[in-house]
Amino acid sequence: MSHSQTVALVESLDYEGRGVAHVEGKTIFIDGALPYEKVIYRAYRKKPTYENADVISVLKESFVRTKPRCPHFGVCGGCSMQHVEFSAQVAIKQRVLEDNLAHLGKVKAERILPPISGPAWGYRHRARMSARYVEKKGGVLVGFHEKRSSFIADMHECHILPPHISRLIDPLRAMIERLSIKQRMPQVEIAVGAKVSVLVFRNMDDISEDDLKVFAEFVDTHTHIHHPLQVWLQPKGPDTCYPIYPENAPPLTYEIADFDVEMPYYPTEFTQVNPEINNVMVARALKLLDPQPGERIADMFCGIGNFTLPIARSGAIVHGMEGSQALVKRAIENATHNGLEDSVSYEMANLFDVTEESFAALGHFDKMLIDPPRDGAMALVKAITDETAPARIVYVSCNPATLARDANVLVNTKGYTLKAGGIINMFPHTAHVESVAWFEKTGPCMSHAETEAIEAAEAAARAAAKEAKKAREAAAAKAKADEEAERIAQKAARRQHYLENQPYYDARNKKAEGDADAAAPDSQAEPKE
């Protein structure tokens, strides 16, 4: 074992799926390690209080360890948990949610919901793959980035993509190799709809007539009656994409079958990557929300209407809000497409800048659904007052840390109770945790003075913790500097002692050399008989 390799006993997993161990007072985050395993690891990043590391070998395996299905696992950065048995992945994510709620949010759900889980493979109907001409690799690479790298993994298959898309990786490499702009084609975005699969090529330069023929040949060769293909180009931003072959094809759509909703969308617009789990997630969220005819319900961060239209099917009046004008336009079109335009209204708004006044101006909502991006919805939940508070909030989250932070505000300052929560395994074999939580208004909001006092105390605690950390780091740096100064002083003292006593040491060295010469055999002596 080299000096850079160390043995550790793994204690738990963190929210990114890394093994957590403690060695000599430092926390070690080990990629590829599982709880209760004994591993040899090697650090690739060292900090004063923690290290990031890779597993070199496993000395004692966990019973949940399994053989990764994909031959590219460990190099490709697309998956991080294929080495964990599938049901254990779900349990780990449930623990991540509960730990975040308890430690970051200081809340606990009255009831833990059964996990929502579905197919382990072939689930990813949206993906963005990089493409690059690499002469040293013998041509074009198409795939996800390598783990912790800007390099593209040398991939030939991907088991989380639908099989008909996975089979296209090698043909895509060969096809891009033939293009006149093969060095100016950095990305392929994939959108698999119910009736067509679209490949969007990011072209940094215009294509030629010969290039168009290459695209057409590719589609004609690889399209299938059950999986028709269409090629789009994207010369600049996402809103510049357009179809090139075939120009006429079925529109991209996905279905929310339980609510008789069909959602058309453009290939670069945000939709959930896992349509099967999305169906179950929408059903779970609406069961918790329990919309009733005549209720006025808010759908915050509504996107293209993924929750808005199913809510409207109940007979409720729904107001959707979203920060992107393009998504609002698509949401309005989708409401009309499903015959629900009289039950919904949409508004573009920056929900990260909501105030009590702007929230009150929207009018009273009986209930509210929140589905924010990873940053969460802190401004929105802070804007709630006793006068504007919906009786029920269902919060769909893609980041358990920001859900926990917002839950802290709702429960501990806004008078809500966390009735239930659970995970949605939207992204199998990754550490990504999607979740849903149900909050019910059961008490009054705190006053501004009380809230400000809590926030001031929390800010003081954070500042104190920061100062304590700085003091610990300063003390550690001083101890290290003192140790180095002591080492230098001892060396200087030894040097000074030698100089002051040099005649003695010179005489001792000469005597030692003379004794050695006397003990050496005489090379000129006659050999013994």
Salt bridges, closest charged atoms under 4 A:
GLU11 OE1 - HIS22 ND1 2.82
ASP14 OD2 - ARG18 NH2 2.71
GLU16 OE1 - ARG18 NE 3.62
ASP31 OD2 - ARG148 NH1 2.62
GLU37 OE2 - ARG65 NE 2.69
GLU51 OE2 - LYS26 NZ 3.03
ASP54 OD2 - ARG148 NH2 2.68
GLU110 OE1 - LYS419 NZ 3.13
ASP154 OD1 - HIS156 NE2 3.71
ASP154 OD1 - ARG173 NH1 2.92
GLU157 OE1 - HIS159 NE2 2.92
ASP170 OD1 - HIS156 ND1 2.81
GLU177 OE2 - LYS182 NZ 3.46
GLU189 OE2 - ARG126 NH2 3.13
GLU189 OE1 - ARG128 NE 3.49
ASP205 OD2 - ARG184 NE 3.19
GLU217 OE2 - ARG178 NH1 3.32
GLU262 OE2 - LYS195 NZ 3.25
GLU262 OE1 - HIS337 NE2 2.71
GLU269 OE1 - ARG330 NE 3.16
GLU295 OE1 - LYS367 NZ 3.22
GLU333 OE2 - LYS329 NZ 2.73
GLU333 OE1 - ARG330 NH1 3.40
GLU347 OE1 - HIS319 NE2 2.86
GLU356 OE2 - HIS448 NE2 3.34
ASP386 OD1 - LYS441 NZ 3.16
ASP406 OD1 - ARG405 NE 3.01
GLU434 OE1 - HIS432 NE2 3.27
GLU440 OE1 - ARG392 NE 2.78
GLU455 OE2 - LYS382 NZ 3.17
GLU467 OE2 - LYS470 NZ 3.70
ASP482 OD2 - LYS478 NZ 2.84
GLU484 OE2 - ARG487 NH2 2.60
ASP515 OD2 - LYS511 NZ 3.17
